[in-house]
Amino acid sequence: ETNYIRFLDDCTFEAVGAFELRPLELACSIVSCTLAKDPREYLVVGTCMALEDEEEPREGRLLVFHVSRGGGEGAGGGGEEEGGGGGMGGGRDIQLVAEKATKGAVYCLTPFNDKLLAGINSKVQLYRWADKDGSPELQ
């Protein structure tokens, strides 16, 4: 089974893009936030791998997207995106900025002191936003 993260226009609810998740991966949580001193707004999605033989998921991911009104700059990311621009209202550029593997399902997300607080299975993990060699990442 293949699942997607679908991006909708906030005024018209028209689909403006989608990101294909890995097989058996489910989106569990989402938050819109700024991270560290970066003024850009990000959408962070927490996922899990839903395997039938596991009582509690052992792996998941944090996916960090930047969505901007765009004019065809292209949607970067890992090649799993479809429809990066287009849509009504001037289009959108959807870019996967960073991803981080987790040891469990990311059930909840919240910004906390310029960092990201994630509820992963039965634990709470705090991530900071760092710029490593010119590309941002969660640590």
Salt bridges, closest charged atoms under 4 A:
ASP9 OD2 - ARG92 NH2 2.66
ASP10 OD1 - ARG92 NH2 3.70
GLU25 OE1 - ARG61 NH2 2.79
ASP38 OD1 - ARG40 NE 3.99
GLU54 OE2 - ARG58 NE 2.58
GLU99 OE1 - ARG22 NH2 3.49
GLU99 OE1 - ARG61 NH1 2.80
ASP114 OD2 - LYS37 NZ 3.71
